[in-house]
């Protein structure tokens, strides 16, 4: 049974047909043939790991919110901090049917509750990064992320506080529509840093169709 059908059935069984329901479906790589205009990057990502696969929102959908996977302070045991970023995609201002994309994520921590732009889309970002801690230090790399909405509000994830925020990325005039993460593979008991960097795909605004009467 698909997630959409299951959610709809739950609404019927709970007697909630009069309430607005939100359906969230995992997009994965299903829409990776979508055309994008540029890639948003920052300069303070860390060195470990490799770039993994991209995931993009469906055509005409843009990122309007996000959640993050964070491992809390381990108090002397290996810390990994931010493990993953999940974007939530919507079409126009319709938030009743949403898709999620996240690329590769780490294995530690819990996903936070989603945060959304009150209106508009995500159009730039900034990451908090702890620099390399040396041979015997505990590397956490990316600790947190901020997004700016096209309507100006700034959203910050509930991540960890090690390291500093770097500069903001370029601004995407249309809106963020995809994600690709740089991940360090699981280290099997050695120092894990998990998420080391992230970049986001920028898509242009949908073309407005004009009808003329002859």
C-alpha positions as CSV (number, residue, x, y, z in Angstrom):
1,X,0.0,0.0,0.0
2,X,1.5,3.4,-0.9
3,X,2.1,6.1,1.6
4,X,-0.5,8.3,-0.1
5,X,-3.2,5.6,0.0
6,X,-2.4,4.7,3.6
7,X,-2.7,8.4,4.7
8,X,-6.0,8.8,2.9
9,X,-7.3,5.6,4.5
10,X,-6.2,6.8,7.9
11,X,-8.1,10.1,7.3
12,X,-11.3,8.2,6.5
13,X,-11.0,5.8,9.5
14,X,-10.4,8.6,11.9
15,X,-13.4,10.6,10.7
16,X,-11.1,13.4,9.5
17,X,-12.5,14.0,6.0
18,X,-13.4,17.6,6.9
19,X,-9.8,18.4,7.9
20,X,-7.0,19.3,5.6
21,X,-4.6,16.4,5.4
22,X,-0.9,16.5,4.4
23,X,0.5,13.7,2.3
24,X,4.3,13.3,2.4
25,X,5.9,11.0,-0.2
26,X,9.6,10.1,-0.5
27,X,10.8,11.2,-4.0
28,X,14.3,9.5,-3.9
29,X,16.0,9.7,-7.3
30,X,12.8,9.4,-9.3
31,X,13.0,13.0,-10.6
32,X,16.8,13.3,-11.2
33,X,16.2,14.1,-14.8
34,X,14.8,17.5,-13.8
35,X,16.7,20.5,-15.3
36,X,18.3,22.9,-12.9
37,X,20.1,26.2,-13.5
38,X,22.9,26.2,-11.0
39,X,24.3,24.6,-7.8
40,X,24.5,26.5,-4.5
41,X,27.7,25.9,-2.5
42,X,29.6,27.2,0.5
43,X,33.4,27.3,1.1
44,X,33.6,25.9,4.7
45,X,32.7,22.3,4.2
46,X,35.1,19.7,5.6
47,X,37.5,17.3,3.9
48,X,36.4,13.8,4.7
49,X,34.2,11.5,2.5
50,X,32.9,11.7,-1.0
51,X,30.0,13.3,-2.8
52,X,27.1,11.0,-3.1
53,X,24.0,10.9,-5.3
54,X,21.7,13.9,-5.9
55,X,18.0,13.9,-5.3
56,X,15.6,16.5,-6.9
57,X,12.0,17.6,-6.3
58,X,9.5,16.8,-9.1
59,X,9.1,19.4,-11.9
60,X,7.3,22.6,-10.6
61,X,8.0,21.6,-7.0
62,X,10.5,23.6,-4.8
63,X,11.9,23.1,-1.3
64,X,9.7,25.0,1.2
65,X,10.9,23.3,4.4
66,X,13.5,21.0,5.9
67,X,14.3,18.7,8.8
68,X,17.7,17.4,10.0
69,X,19.0,14.2,11.6
70,X,21.2,15.0,14.6
71,X,23.1,12.9,17.1
72,X,23.0,14.6,20.5
73,X,26.2,15.1,22.6
74,X,27.8,11.8,23.4
75,X,29.8,13.1,26.4
76,X,33.2,11.6,25.7
77,X,32.2,9.0,23.2
78,X,32.5,9.6,19.5
79,X,30.3,12.5,18.4
80,X,28.9,12.9,14.8
81,X,26.5,15.9,15.2
82,X,24.6,16.5,11.9
83,X,24.0,13.3,10.0
84,X,21.5,14.3,7.4
85,X,19.3,17.0,5.8
86,X,15.9,16.3,4.4
87,X,14.2,18.9,2.1
88,X,10.4,19.1,1.8
89,X,9.1,20.0,-1.6
90,X,5.8,21.7,-2.5
91,X,4.1,23.0,-5.6
92,X,3.2,26.7,-5.5
93,X,1.6,27.5,-2.1
94,X,-0.1,24.1,-1.9
95,X,1.2,22.3,1.2
96,X,-1.3,19.5,1.1
97,X,0.8,17.1,-1.0
98,X,4.6,17.1,-0.3
99,X,7.7,15.2,-1.5
100,X,10.9,14.7,0.5
101,X,14.4,14.4,-0.7
102,X,17.6,13.8,1.3
103,X,20.5,12.2,-0.7
104,X,22.8,10.0,1.5
105,X,22.5,10.5,5.2
106,X,24.4,9.2,8.2
107,X,23.1,6.5,10.6
108,X,23.2,8.3,14.0
109,X,20.6,10.5,15.7
110,X,17.0,11.4,15.2
111,X,15.1,13.4,12.7
112,X,13.8,16.8,13.9
113,X,10.3,18.1,13.3
114,X,10.1,19.9,9.9
115,X,10.4,23.7,9.7
116,X,8.7,25.6,6.9
117,X,8.9,29.0,5.3
118,X,5.7,30.8,6.2
119,X,5.5,31.6,2.5
120,X,7.8,31.3,-0.5
121,X,10.7,28.8,-0.9
122,X,14.2,28.1,0.4
123,X,16.7,30.1,-1.7
124,X,20.1,30.1,0.2
125,X,21.9,28.3,3.0
126,X,24.7,28.5,5.5
127,X,26.4,25.7,7.5
128,X,28.0,25.5,10.9
129,X,31.2,23.4,10.7
130,X,33.7,22.3,13.2
131,X,37.2,22.2,11.6
132,X,39.4,19.1,11.6
133,X,40.4,18.3,15.2
134,X,43.7,16.7,14.4
135,X,44.9,13.1,14.6
136,X,43.6,12.4,18.1
137,X,40.6,14.8,18.1
138,X,36.9,13.9,17.7
139,X,35.7,15.2,14.3
140,X,32.1,16.2,13.8
141,X,32.3,18.3,10.6
142,X,28.9,19.8,9.9
143,X,26.9,20.6,13.0
144,X,24.0,22.7,11.9
145,X,22.4,24.5,8.9
146,X,20.4,27.7,8.3
147,X,18.2,28.4,5.3
148,X,16.8,31.7,4.1
149,X,13.4,31.9,2.6
150,X,12.5,33.9,-0.5
151,X,10.2,35.9,1.7
152,X,13.2,36.8,4.0
153,X,12.7,34.7,7.2
154,X,15.7,32.6,8.3
155,X,15.2,29.1,9.6
156,X,17.9,27.3,11.7
157,X,18.0,23.6,12.4
158,X,18.2,22.2,16.0
159,X,21.7,21.0,15.5
160,X,24.8,21.0,17.6
161,X,26.9,24.1,18.5
162,X,30.5,23.0,17.8
163,X,32.3,25.1,15.1
164,X,31.2,28.3,13.4
165,X,28.9,29.4,10.7
166,X,30.6,30.3,7.4
167,X,29.3,32.6,4.7
168,X,26.0,32.3,3.0
169,X,25.7,30.6,-0.4
170,X,24.6,32.4,-3.5
171,X,20.9,33.2,-3.7
172,X,18.7,31.1,-6.0
173,X,16.2,33.3,-7.8
174,X,13.8,30.5,-8.5
175,X,14.2,28.2,-5.5
176,X,16.2,25.3,-4.2
177,X,15.0,22.1,-5.9
178,X,17.7,19.4,-5.1
179,X,20.3,18.2,-2.6
180,X,23.6,16.3,-2.7
181,X,25.7,15.4,0.4
182,X,29.3,14.7,1.0
183,X,29.5,11.8,3.5
184,X,32.3,10.0,5.2
185,X,31.6,6.2,5.2
186,X,31.0,4.5,8.5
187,X,34.4,4.1,10.3
188,X,33.7,0.9,12.2
189,X,34.6,2.1,15.7
190,X,37.0,4.8,14.7
191,X,36.2,8.5,14.5
192,X,33.0,9.1,12.5
193,X,32.3,12.6,11.1
194,X,29.4,11.6,8.8
195,X,28.1,14.7,7.0
196,X,31.0,16.9,5.8
197,X,29.5,19.2,3.2
198,X,26.3,19.8,1.2
199,X,25.3,21.5,-2.0
200,X,21.8,22.4,-3.3
201,X,20.4,22.5,-6.8
202,X,18.7,25.8,-8.0
203,X,15.8,25.7,-10.4
204,X,14.3,28.5,-12.3
205,X,10.8,29.9,-11.7
206,X,8.0,28.1,-13.6
207,X,7.1,29.9,-16.8
208,X,3.8,31.7,-16.6
209,X,1.4,30.7,-19.4
210,X,-0.5,33.6,-20.9
211,X,-3.7,33.1,-22.7
212,X,-4.9,35.5,-25.3
213,X,-8.4,35.7,-26.7
214,X,-8.6,36.2,-30.5
